[in-house]
Amino acid sequence: MDISVVIPLFNEEESLPELVAWIEKVMKNNSFTYEIVMIDDGSKDNSWQVVEQIQNKNANVKGIKFRRNYGKSAALYCGFDVAQGDVVLTMDADLQDSPDEIPGLYKMIKEDGFDLVSGWKKKRYDPVFSKNIPSKIYNFTVRCITGIKLHDMNCGLKAYRKNVVKSIEVYGDMHRYIPVLAKWAGYKNIGEKVVIHSERKYGVTKFGMERFVRGPLDLLSVTFISRFVKRPMHFFGILGVIMILIGFAASIWLGIQKIIELKHGIVGNLITNSPYFYIALTSMIIGAQFFLGGFLGELISRSASERNKYQIEKSTF
């Protein structure tokens, strides 16, 4: 099978028939063999009934229905798990992602050799202050921290080589950082393609203001996990040593200062009366806690059942 199209959806009953018909037209015009995997993330409208009606007319459509709303990451995880196509594409169900982009994305994976291609909505039809400007700030920050040069990290329209989606685990709200997860798994050939972005035709956006809190927290989480999950001591241990050295240096400075005062017959305050004494002491205590945290993390990591699980591309054995 050439292509699997994975579509998470939540309360999108109006757009689904038009979306599937559009995808079907593109696939037939390009002679692709395909499947459409639709994941109903606990919709409260008639989305699942619409999916079942579409399935009765099109054998290429498959559906998964969640008992309740788990989020986009959970939907993508289940979709990736069942996808069978050589190239796996994801798109949103609200018709803002154009299926006409499918052939170009497929070509970049199969012919140009990319592991992952992310869409770039260069011209967006979203509210400027609530989406466009925060998106630019967010993407700039992610580029600086991760080193992945994508202009639109969170674009729902993406294409993957099949073994990429089978090698990563999307959970929580990590759908925003799938390129980071892919890079961590060893797939570094990541590209992007300028794609058409349309105005929402039906319904309303499903993402509220909470994404401004969750996004940065998830970025910190995925950055830490990708760099230090197998070596927590490298993070906590280094922080601990730095804090201990700062506290130790401050203590020595206070001691030397007191010796100089005594040598010159200056009767000063006790060292313990200086606020710098308590800053130094606090720094050493925090440093010791960081170091201990890294040590405990290292013990847990070495006891984990997947501590020696690595992504092996090829083997001659």
DRENDO-1510 file (C-alpha; in Angstrom, 1 decimal, always signed):
<recs>
REC; n; res; u; v; w
REC; 1; MET; +0.0; +0.0; +0.0 .
REC; 2; ASP; +1.3; +3.4; -1.0 .
REC; 3; ILE; -0.3; +5.8; +1.5 .
REC; 4; SER; -2.1; +5.8; +4.9 .
REC; 5; VAL; -3.9; +9.0; +5.7 .
REC; 6; VAL; -4.3; +9.3; +9.5 .
REC; 7; ILE; -7.0; +11.8; +10.5 .
REC; 8; PRO; -7.8; +12.6; +14.2 .
REC; 9; LEU; -11.2; +14.2; +14.6 .
REC; 10; PHE; -13.3; +15.7; +17.3 .
REC; 11; ASN; -16.8; +17.1; +16.5 .
REC; 12; GLU; -16.2; +17.4; +12.8 .
REC; 13; GLU; -19.4; +15.7; +11.3 .
REC; 14; GLU; -20.0; +18.4; +8.7 .
REC; 15; SER; -16.5; +18.3; +7.1 .
REC; 16; LEU; -15.9; +14.6; +7.0 .
REC; 17; PRO; -17.8; +13.6; +3.8 .
REC; 18; GLU; -16.2; +16.5; +1.8 .
REC; 19; LEU; -12.8; +15.7; +3.2 .
REC; 20; VAL; -13.0; +12.0; +2.3 .
REC; 21; ALA; -14.3; +12.7; -1.2 .
REC; 22; TRP; -11.5; +15.1; -1.8 .
REC; 23; ILE; -8.8; +12.6; -0.6 .
REC; 24; GLU; -10.4; +9.9; -2.7 .
REC; 25; LYS; -10.3; +12.1; -5.8 .
REC; 26; VAL; -6.6; +12.9; -5.3 .
REC; 27; MET; -5.7; +9.2; -4.8 .
REC; 28; LYS; -7.5; +8.1; -7.9 .
REC; 29; ASN; -6.0; +10.9; -10.0 .
REC; 30; ASN; -2.5; +9.8; -9.0 .
REC; 31; SER; -3.2; +6.0; -9.0 .
REC; 32; PHE; -2.2; +5.6; -5.3 .
REC; 33; THR; -3.2; +2.6; -3.3 .
REC; 34; TYR; -4.4; +4.0; +0.1 .
REC; 35; GLU; -6.3; +3.8; +3.3 .
REC; 36; ILE; -7.9; +6.5; +5.4 .
REC; 37; VAL; -7.7; +5.9; +9.2 .
REC; 38; MET; -10.1; +8.2; +11.0 .
REC; 39; ILE; -9.8; +8.4; +14.8 .
REC; 40; ASP; -12.9; +9.8; +16.6 .
REC; 41; ASP; -11.5; +11.3; +19.8 .
REC; 42; GLY; -14.7; +11.1; +21.8 .
REC; 43; SER; -16.9; +13.3; +19.6 .
REC; 44; LYS; -20.1; +14.6; +21.1 .
REC; 45; ASP; -21.8; +15.1; +17.8 .
REC; 46; ASN; -22.6; +12.6; +15.0 .
REC; 47; SER; -19.1; +12.3; +13.7 .
REC; 48; TRP; -18.8; +8.5; +14.4 .
REC; 49; GLN; -22.2; +7.9; +12.6 .
REC; 50; VAL; -20.8; +9.8; +9.6 .
REC; 51; VAL; -17.6; +7.7; +9.7 .
REC; 52; GLU; -19.7; +4.5; +9.6 .
REC; 53; GLN; -21.7; +5.8; +6.7 .
REC; 54; ILE; -18.6; +6.7; +4.8 .
REC; 55; GLN; -17.1; +3.2; +5.5 .
REC; 56; ASN; -20.2; +1.6; +4.0 .
REC; 57; LYS; -19.5; +3.4; +0.7 .
REC; 58; ASN; -15.6; +3.3; +0.7 .
REC; 59; ALA; -13.8; +0.2; +1.8 .
REC; 60; ASN; -10.5; +2.2; +2.1 .
REC; 61; VAL; -11.9; +4.0; +5.1 .
REC; 62; LYS; -11.2; +2.6; +8.6 .
REC; 63; GLY; -12.3; +4.0; +11.9 .
REC; 64; ILE; -11.4; +4.0; +15.5 .
REC; 65; LYS; -13.7; +5.4; +18.2 .
REC; 66; PHE; -12.5; +6.5; +21.6 .
REC; 67; ARG; -14.9; +6.1; +24.5 .
REC; 68; ARG; -14.0; +9.6; +25.7 .
REC; 69; ASN; -11.7; +12.5; +24.6 .
REC; 70; TYR; -8.1; +11.6; +25.1 .
REC; 71; GLY; -6.5; +14.3; +22.9 .
REC; 72; LYS; -4.8; +14.5; +19.6 .
REC; 73; SER; -1.6; +12.7; +20.6 .
REC; 74; ALA; -3.5; +9.6; +21.7 .
REC; 75; ALA; -5.5; +9.6; +18.4 .
REC; 76; LEU; -2.2; +9.9; +16.4 .
REC; 77; TYR; -0.6; +7.1; +18.4 .
REC; 78; CYS; -3.5; +4.7; +17.6 .
REC; 79; GLY; -3.6; +5.8; +14.0 .
REC; 80; PHE; +0.2; +5.2; +13.6 .
REC; 81; ASP; -0.2; +1.8; +15.2 .
REC; 82; VAL; -2.6; +0.5; +12.6 .
REC; 83; ALA; -1.3; +2.4; +9.5 .
REC; 84; GLN; +0.0; +0.1; +6.8 .
REC; 85; GLY; +1.1; +2.5; +4.0 .
REC; 86; ASP; +4.7; +3.0; +3.0 .
REC; 87; VAL; +4.1; +6.7; +3.5 .
REC; 88; VAL; +1.9; +7.9; +6.4 .
REC; 89; LEU; +0.3; +11.3; +6.2 .
REC; 90; THR; -1.5; +13.1; +8.9 .
REC; 91; MET; -4.0; +15.9; +8.4 .
REC; 92; ASP; -6.7; +17.7; +10.4 .
REC; 93; ALA; -10.3; +17.0; +9.7 .
REC; 94; ASP; -11.5; +20.6; +9.5 .
REC; 95; LEU; -10.7; +21.1; +5.8 .
REC; 96; GLN; -8.0; +23.7; +6.6 .
REC; 97; ASP; -5.4; +21.1; +5.3 .
REC; 98; SER; -5.6; +20.5; +1.5 .
REC; 99; PRO; -5.5; +16.9; +0.3 .
REC; 100; ASP; -4.1; +18.3; -3.0 .
REC; 101; GLU; -0.7; +18.5; -1.1 .
REC; 102; ILE; -0.6; +14.7; -0.8 .
REC; 103; PRO; +1.3; +13.9; -4.1 .
REC; 104; GLY; +4.0; +16.5; -3.3 .
REC; 105; LEU; +4.5; +15.2; +0.2 .
REC; 106; TYR; +4.6; +11.6; -1.0 .
REC; 107; LYS; +7.2; +12.5; -3.6 .
REC; 108; MET; +9.4; +14.1; -1.0 .
REC; 109; ILE; +9.4; +11.0; +1.1 .
REC; 110; LYS; +9.7; +8.4; -1.7 .
REC; 111; GLU; +11.9; +10.2; -4.2 .
REC; 112; ASP; +13.7; +12.9; -2.3 .
REC; 113; GLY; +14.6; +10.6; +0.6 .
REC; 114; PHE; +13.2; +12.5; +3.5 .
REC; 115; ASP; +12.2; +10.7; +6.7 .
REC; 116; LEU; +9.6; +13.3; +7.7 .
REC; 117; VAL; +8.2; +16.3; +5.9 .
REC; 118; SER; +6.3; +18.9; +7.8 .
REC; 119; GLY; +3.9; +21.3; +6.1 .
REC; 120; TRP; +4.5; +25.1; +6.4 .
REC; 121; LYS; +1.4; +27.2; +6.4 .
REC; 122; LYS; +3.3; +30.2; +5.1 .
REC; 123; LYS; +0.0; +32.2; +4.6 .
REC; 124; ARG; -2.4; +31.5; +7.4 .
REC; 125; TYR; -6.1; +32.3; +7.8 .
REC; 126; ASP; -6.1; +32.2; +11.6 .
REC; 127; PRO; -6.6; +35.1; +14.0 .
REC; 128; VAL; -3.4; +37.2; +14.1 .
REC; 129; PHE; -3.1; +37.9; +17.8 .
REC; 130; SER; -4.4; +34.6; +19.2 .
REC; 131; LYS; -2.7; +32.3; +16.7 .
REC; 132; ASN; -0.4; +33.8; +14.1 .
REC; 133; ILE; +1.9; +35.8; +16.4 .
REC; 134; PRO; +2.1; +33.2; +19.2 .
REC; 135; SER; +2.8; +30.6; +16.5 .
REC; 136; LYS; +5.8; +32.6; +15.2 .
REC; 137; ILE; +7.2; +33.1; +18.7 .
REC; 138; TYR; +6.7; +29.4; +19.5 .
REC; 139; ASN; +8.3; +28.1; +16.3 .
REC; 140; PHE; +11.3; +30.4; +16.7 .
REC; 141; THR; +11.8; +29.2; +20.3 .
REC; 142; VAL; +11.6; +25.5; +19.2 .
REC; 143; ARG; +14.1; +26.1; +16.4 .
REC; 144; CYS; +16.6; +27.6; +18.8 .
REC; 145; ILE; +16.2; +24.9; +21.4 .
REC; 146; THR; +16.0; +21.8; +19.2 .
REC; 147; GLY; +18.0; +22.8; +16.2 .
REC; 148; ILE; +15.3; +21.5; +13.9 .
REC; 149; LYS; +14.8; +24.2; +11.2 .
REC; 150; LEU; +11.1; +24.1; +10.7 .
REC; 151; HIS; +8.9; +27.2; +10.3 .
REC; 152; ASP; +5.7; +25.4; +11.4 .
REC; 153; MET; +6.4; +22.6; +13.9 .
REC; 154; ASN; +2.8; +22.2; +14.8 .
REC; 155; CYS; +1.3; +21.9; +11.3 .
REC; 156; GLY; -1.2; +19.0; +11.2 .
REC; 157; LEU; -0.2; +18.2; +7.6 .
REC; 158; LYS; +2.8; +16.0; +7.7 .
REC; 159; ALA; +4.2; +13.0; +5.9 .
REC; 160; TYR; +6.4; +10.2; +7.4 .
REC; 161; ARG; +8.2; +7.2; +6.2 .
REC; 162; LYS; +6.4; +4.2; +7.7 .
REC; 163; ASN; +9.3; +3.1; +9.9 .
REC; 164; VAL; +9.4; +6.6; +11.5 .
REC; 165; VAL; +5.8; +6.4; +12.9 .
REC; 166; LYS; +6.5; +2.8; +14.1 .
REC; 167; SER; +9.6; +4.0; +16.0 .
REC; 168; ILE; +8.2; +6.9; +18.0 .
REC; 169; GLU; +5.7; +7.1; +20.9 .
REC; 170; VAL; +3.3; +10.0; +20.8 .
REC; 171; TYR; +1.7; +10.7; +24.2 .
REC; 172; GLY; +0.4; +13.6; +26.4 .
REC; 173; ASP; +0.5; +16.6; +24.1 .
REC; 174; MET; +3.6; +15.6; +22.3 .
REC; 175; HIS; +1.9; +15.8; +18.9 .
REC; 176; ARG; +3.4; +19.3; +18.7 .
REC; 177; TYR; +6.9; +17.9; +18.9 .
REC; 178; ILE; +6.8; +14.8; +16.6 .
REC; 179; PRO; +9.8; +16.1; +14.6 .
REC; 180; VAL; +11.7; +16.3; +17.8 .
REC; 181; LEU; +10.7; +12.7; +18.8 .
REC; 182; ALA; +11.7; +11.6; +15.3 .
REC; 183; LYS; +15.1; +13.2; +15.5 .
REC; 184; TRP; +15.7; +11.6; +18.9 .
REC; 185; ALA; +14.8; +8.2; +17.4 .
REC; 186; GLY; +17.6; +8.8; +14.8 .
REC; 187; TYR; +15.6; +10.2; +11.8 .
REC; 188; LYS; +17.4; +13.4; +11.1 .
REC; 189; ASN; +16.5; +13.9; +7.4 .
REC; 190; ILE; +13.6; +16.3; +8.2 .
REC; 191; GLY; +12.2; +18.7; +5.6 .
REC; 192; GLU; +9.3; +21.0; +5.1 .
REC; 193; LYS; +7.0; +22.0; +2.3 .
REC; 194; VAL; +5.0; +25.2; +1.9 .
REC; 195; VAL; +1.3; +24.1; +1.9 .
REC; 196; ILE; -2.0; +25.7; +1.3 .
REC; 197; HIS; -3.9; +26.7; +4.4 .
REC; 198; SER; -7.6; +27.4; +4.1 .
REC; 199; GLU; -10.1; +29.1; +6.3 .
REC; 200; ARG; -12.2; +26.9; +8.5 .
REC; 201; LYS; -15.4; +26.0; +6.7 .
REC; 202; TYR; -17.3; +24.3; +9.5 .
REC; 203; GLY; -17.3; +24.3; +13.3 .
REC; 204; VAL; -14.9; +26.0; +15.7 .
REC; 205; THR; -11.3; +25.5; +16.8 .
REC; 206; LYS; -10.7; +22.8; +19.4 .
REC; 207; PHE; -7.6; +24.4; +21.0 .
REC; 208; GLY; -8.1; +27.1; +23.6 .
REC; 209; MET; -5.8; +29.4; +25.5 .
REC; 210; GLU; -4.4; +26.5; +27.6 .
REC; 211; ARG; -2.1; +25.6; +24.8 .
REC; 212; PHE; +0.1; +28.7; +25.7 .
REC; 213; VAL; +0.8; +27.0; +29.0 .
REC; 214; ARG; +1.0; +23.4; +27.8 .
REC; 215; GLY; +3.2; +24.1; +24.8 .
REC; 216; PRO; +6.3; +25.5; +26.7 .
REC; 217; LEU; +6.0; +22.8; +29.4 .
REC; 218; ASP; +5.9; +20.1; +26.8 .
REC; 219; LEU; +8.9; +21.6; +25.0 .
REC; 220; LEU; +10.9; +21.5; +28.3 .
REC; 221; SER; +9.7; +17.9; +28.8 .
REC; 222; VAL; +10.6; +16.6; +25.3 .
REC; 223; THR; +13.9; +18.5; +25.3 .
REC; 224; PHE; +14.9; +16.9; +28.6 .
REC; 225; ILE; +13.7; +13.4; +27.7 .
REC; 226; SER; +15.4; +13.5; +24.3 .
REC; 227; ARG; +18.8; +14.5; +25.8 .
REC; 228; PHE; +19.0; +13.0; +29.2 .
REC; 229; VAL; +16.5; +10.1; +29.5 .
REC; 230; LYS; +19.3; +7.5; +29.6 .
REC; 231; ARG; +21.8; +9.7; +31.5 .
REC; 232; PRO; +20.0; +11.8; +34.1 .
REC; 233; MET; +23.2; +12.2; +36.0 .
REC; 234; HIS; +24.6; +14.3; +33.2 .
REC; 235; PHE; +21.9; +16.9; +33.8 .
REC; 236; PHE; +21.2; +16.8; +37.5 .
REC; 237; GLY; +24.8; +15.9; +38.5 .
REC; 238; ILE; +26.2; +18.9; +36.5 .
REC; 239; LEU; +23.7; +21.3; +38.1 .
REC; 240; GLY; +24.4; +19.9; +41.5 .
REC; 241; VAL; +28.2; +20.2; +41.1 .
REC; 242; ILE; +27.9; +23.8; +39.9 .
REC; 243; MET; +25.6; +24.8; +42.8 .
REC; 244; ILE; +28.0; +23.1; +45.3 .
REC; 245; LEU; +31.0; +24.8; +43.9 .
REC; 246; ILE; +29.3; +28.2; +44.0 .
REC; 247; GLY; +28.3; +27.6; +47.7 .
REC; 248; PHE; +31.8; +26.3; +48.5 .
REC; 249; ALA; +33.5; +29.3; +46.8 .
REC; 250; ALA; +31.3; +31.7; +48.6 .
REC; 251; SER; +32.1; +30.0; +51.9 .
REC; 252; ILE; +35.8; +30.3; +51.3 .
REC; 253; TRP; +35.4; +33.9; +50.4 .
REC; 254; LEU; +33.6; +34.6; +53.7 .
REC; 255; GLY; +36.4; +32.7; +55.5 .
REC; 256; ILE; +39.2; +34.6; +53.9 .
REC; 257; GLN; +37.4; +37.9; +54.5 .
REC; 258; LYS; +37.1; +37.0; +58.2 .
REC; 259; ILE; +40.8; +36.0; +58.5 .
REC; 260; ILE; +41.9; +39.3; +56.9 .
REC; 261; GLU; +39.7; +41.3; +59.4 .
REC; 262; LEU; +41.2; +39.4; +62.3 .
REC; 263; LYS; +44.7; +39.9; +61.0 .
REC; 264; HIS; +44.2; +43.7; +60.9 .
REC; 265; GLY; +42.5; +43.7; +64.3 .
REC; 266; ILE; +39.1; +44.5; +62.9 .
REC; 267; VAL; +36.3; +43.2; +65.1 .
REC; 268; GLY; +33.5; +42.4; +62.6 .
REC; 269; ASN; +30.3; +40.6; +62.8 .
REC; 270; LEU; +30.1; +36.8; +63.0 .
REC; 271; ILE; +30.2; +35.0; +59.7 .
REC; 272; THR; +26.8; +33.5; +60.6 .
REC; 273; ASN; +25.4; +37.0; +60.7 .
REC; 274; SER; +26.2; +37.6; +57.1 .
REC; 275; PRO; +23.3; +36.9; +54.6 .
REC; 276; TYR; +26.0; +35.5; +52.2 .
REC; 277; PHE; +26.7; +32.7; +54.6 .
REC; 278; TYR; +23.1; +31.5; +54.3 .
REC; 279; ILE; +23.1; +31.9; +50.5 .
REC; 280; ALA; +26.3; +29.8; +50.3 .
REC; 281; LEU; +24.7; +27.2; +52.6 .
REC; 282; THR; +21.5; +27.1; +50.7 .
REC; 283; SER; +23.4; +26.7; +47.4 .
REC; 284; MET; +25.4; +23.7; +48.7 .
REC; 285; ILE; +22.2; +22.1; +50.0 .
REC; 286; ILE; +20.4; +22.6; +46.7 .
REC; 287; GLY; +23.4; +21.3; +44.9 .
REC; 288; ALA; +23.5; +18.2; +47.0 .
REC; 289; GLN; +19.8; +17.6; +46.3 .
REC; 290; PHE; +20.4; +18.0; +42.6 .
REC; 291; PHE; +23.3; +15.5; +42.7 .
REC; 292; LEU; +21.2; +13.1; +44.7 .
REC; 293; GLY; +18.3; +13.4; +42.3 .
REC; 294; GLY; +20.7; +12.6; +39.4 .
REC; 295; PHE; +22.1; +9.6; +41.3 .
REC; 296; LEU; +18.6; +8.2; +42.0 .
REC; 297; GLY; +17.6; +8.9; +38.4 .
REC; 298; GLU; +20.6; +7.0; +37.2 .
REC; 299; LEU; +19.7; +4.0; +39.4 .
REC; 300; ILE; +16.1; +4.0; +38.0 .
REC; 301; SER; +17.4; +4.3; +34.5 .
REC; 302; ARG; +19.8; +1.4; +34.9 .
REC; 303; SER; +16.9; -0.7; +36.4 .
REC; 304; ALA; +14.5; +0.1; +33.5 .
REC; 305; SER; +13.6; -2.8; +31.3 .
REC; 306; GLU; +14.1; -0.7; +28.1 .
REC; 307; ARG; +17.5; +0.8; +29.2 .
REC; 308; ASN; +19.2; -1.0; +26.3 .
REC; 309; LYS; +16.5; -0.6; +23.7 .
REC; 310; TYR; +17.9; +1.2; +20.6 .
REC; 311; GLN; +16.6; +1.9; +17.1 .
REC; 312; ILE; +18.6; -0.4; +14.8 .
REC; 313; GLU; +18.3; +0.6; +11.1 .
REC; 314; LYS; +20.1; -2.4; +9.6 .
REC; 315; SER; +22.0; -5.5; +10.7 .
REC; 316; THR; +24.0; -8.2; +8.9 .
REC; 317; PHE; +23.3; -10.8; +11.6 .
</recs>
